[in-house]
Amino acid sequence: QGTERPATFEPRDFPGIHLEVPFSLAKWKRWALHYYGVEAGKGIVTDFRGLRCDDDVDFTHSLYVDQFDWEKHIEAENRNVEYLKETVKAIYKAFYDTEQALSKQFGIEPILPEEITFATSDDMIKEHPHATPKERENILCEKHKAVFFIGIGGLKEDGQLRHDGRAPDYDDWITQRPDGGHGLNGDLLVWNPILKQSFELSSMGIRVNPEVLLKQLDLCNVPERTEFVWHKMLLDGTLPQTIGGGIGQSRSCQFFLRCAHIGEVQHGWYNPKEVEKLKEANIFLLGLGEFESDPHAKST
């Protein structure tokens, strides 16, 4: 949401030079489409590796992020919810086909339906006004097994988050849709049969255009960002209109392999106390603390 601390380091042979390990490619991808002259209808896919110092560290999150980050150059007339839905359907088909292939080869029982269900945060707030955002996700996913939840970011009339937060300069979360709701972004969620809750596999959205960028910056009280180089390039029309998102790699493996903790498929650092508790439940992580014969590998 624009407040993350970057992981920085100084090269040994270049004192005074500070480099960063990226935690997001959201802005870079859009710039890259301009830099490489990618024409409308085509895009890029990256095999992203990053560090997020301020992310949660729990059974579905780690400090290390690995995902297929993608961005596609689109025409202005494609800035609508129907184009978003068609993109979601294409990505979801890959998830569905992957689970079917794993089922045939390894006998893992498939749970994903052939078609994904679309829902909006606006409608779910009306239907379940007293539920938390996570509870609304659980209600939907338990019922439909695979849902694309449209409209992430922005505030309700009472000043509270409508459904999670989003940075003002990435996705468009204010444009009104034909259904009366707002936002041209969303999260692809599935029902996790191991964790018994909704489980995010991907987040994506149609990106801000100059008009929407200015409005969202004002809503978030950060109008000074218009003086940043990237924002100037967007406002003067240098950067193309795009749609983009990310597909979590370890997160997808965790779901498809029916693992209870992301550390079962990703080598990383996790809370040492949590590591010990998981061992008691016969859940062993690939991170530190799993190699008792090597004292240097202990998580303590």
N, C-alpha and C positions, 0 to 999 in steps of 0.2 A: 504493500500500500504506500510505498514511497518513503518509508521511515526505517528501512533495514540498514544495519551496520554492515559494511563490506568487510570481508576477510582480506587483510592487507599484509604485505611482506616487502622486505627490502633486499634486492639481490646482493649477494656477497661482494661482488666485484664492482658494484655501482652504488656506493653509499650516498644517501640522500635521495635516491630514486624510490618512490613508493608505488608498488603495483597492487592490483586488486584481483582477487578471484571472484568472478561474477556470481551473483545470486539470481539473476534474471536476464533473459535475452529479449524481453518484450519490446524495448525501444530499439535495440540493435537490429532486430529482424526487419523492422519496418525501414530503417535506414539502409540495410543491406539490399532490400529490393530496389531502392533508388540507386544505390552505388553500382549494383551489377546490371542495372537496366532491365530488370525482369518485367516482361510485358503482362498486361491484364489477362487473367485466366490461368496464370502460372505462379509458382511460388518456390519456397525453399523449405527444406526439412533439416534440422540440426540434431546431432547426437550430443545433447547438452549435459555437461557435468558442472556442478556449482556447489558453493558452500553458503549456507544460510545461518549466520550466527544467532539470529533472533527467532528462528523457527522453533516450534514445539519439538520436544524429544519424547515421543511416546510410541505406542504400538503401531501407529500408521505414519509417523513423521520421524525424520532424522535430520541431522545437520547437513548431511550430504544429499544433494538432489540430483537425480538422473532422469532425464525425460527427453522425449522426442518433441522438440519445440518446432513449430511450423508457422509459416506466414504466407498468405496468398494475396497477390495484387488483384483487386476487383474494381469494377466500374462503379460509379456513384449510384447508378440505378439498382445495384445489388445490395444496397444498404437497407435491407428489410428482413423481417422475421422469417419469411418463406425461404430466402436464400440461406439463412442461418440453419433452418431445419433440414434442408437438403444436405448441407455440409455435415450436420450431426448424424444423419442417417448413414452417410458414406463411412464415417469413422466408426459408428457403432457396428456396422456390418463386419468390420475387421475384428472387433472384439468378439462378436458372435461366432464368426468363422473360426477364430482361434480356439475358443472354448470347445467347439464341436470337434476340431482336430485333436485337441488334447484328450477329449473324452474317448475318441476312437482308439488312440494310441496307448493311453495310460489308464483308461477306465475311470477317470474322474467324472462324477455325475454332473452333467450340465444343468445350469439353472437359468441361464439367460433366455428370455423369450426372443422369437425371431424379429419382432418389431419393438422399437423403443417407444415409450409413452412420453408425451410432452405435457408439462405442467408449468404454471407460472407462480412466482412468489406472491403476486398480487391476489390471485384467486385463493391460494392456500392460507393467506393471512385472513381473508374473509371467512373461509370455512373453519379455520382453527385459530381464532384470534388469541386464545390464551396459551397456545403451544409455543415452545421455543423454536427457533429455526431448525435446530437439529431434530427436534421431535417431529416437525412437519416433514422433514426429509425421511425420517424413519417410517412415518405413516404411508408416504407415497411408495417408497422402495419395497417395503414389506408386501404391499398390495400388488405392485406391478413388476417388481424385480429389476427393471431397468428404466430409468427416468432421466430426461433432460429437463433440468429445472431452470426456467428462463427468468431473467430479471434479478441479477445479483449486484448489490451495491445500492447506494442511495438511502434516504431516510423515509420513515413513515411520517404521518401527520403529527405523531406525538414526539418526534425528534429522535426516535430510536432507529437503529439500523433495520432496513427492510428485510434483508437476508444476507448477512455477512458483509464484509467491506470490500471495496475495490478502489484502486488508485484512480484519480481523476483524469489521468492522461493515457490510459490504456484502452479499456473497453468503453463502449457507449452504454451507459446505464440510465439515461434519461429520456431518450427518444420514445415518443408514444407509439404503441403498436395498434393495429386495427382492433384488437380485443379490449382496448382501453387501458391496458397496463403499460409499464415503461421498461425500457431496456432491450438491447439487442445482444445480450450475452447470456451465459449460463454455465452450469456444471453438469457433467455426465455422471450420474450416480447409479450404483447397482446395490442390490441387497447382498450383504456378506453373510453367508450361512454359518460361518464360524464365529464371527463377532456379534451376530444378530443385530445388525444396524446398517444404516446406509453407508456407502463406501464410495468416495470420489475417485474416478479413474482419469478424468480429464476436465479441463476448464478451457473455455474458448469464448470468442465473441467478435462481433464486428467492431472495429476500432473507431475511435473518435475522429470526426472531421473537424475542421477549424472552428465551426460554429459550436459544436458540442464541447470541444475542448475548453473554449472560453467559459461556457456555462458551468461545466463541472469544476473547473479551477476556482471559479467564484463560489460555488456551493461548498467547496472544501476549504475556502479561505486561504488559497495559495495563488493569487493572481500574479505574484512576482515570478512564477515559473515561465511566464511568457517571455522573459528576458533570457531564458536558457537557449543554447544553440539548437538543440533538438526541437524544442517547441517553436522556435522561430522558423525552422525548416518546414514544420507542419503547417504553421499559420500562413506562410507565403506560398504554399502549394508545391514545394519541392518534394515532399514525401508523398508517396501514392496512398490511395485509399486501400485499406486491407482488412482481411479477416484473419485471425490467428488464434493459437492456443498451445497447450502443452499436454502431452500424454505421459503420465508417470510410468517409468519403466519398472522400477522395483515395486511400486504400488500395484501395477498390473500383474507382476509375477506373484506377489503376495495373494492376490485374489484368485488367480487361476490355479495356483498350487494349494489353495485353501490353508494358508499359514495364518497363525494367530498374531504374529509380530513381524514387522517389516525387517527386523534384524535377522530373521530366518532366511532371507533372500539377499540381504545387502550387508556387507561388512562395514561396520561403523562404530561410533562411540555411543554408548547408552548408559543410563544411570546405573552405577554399580549395584546399588541396593535392588533395583528392578531386575537386573540380570540374575541375582541370587534367588529372588522370588520366582522368577520364571523357571529356573532350574528345578525348583521344588515341584513345579507343575509339569516337569518333563518337557519344557520348551527351551531349546538350546539355540542361542544366537550365534551368528557368524562374527560378531564384534568381539571386543576385548573381554577377557574374563572366561574364555571357553577352553583355554589350553593350560590345564593345571601343571603339566610337566614342564612348561616354560614360564619361569617366574617373571620374565620381562613382559609377558603378554597379559598378566592379570589386570583386571579392570580397576583394582584398588591401588 
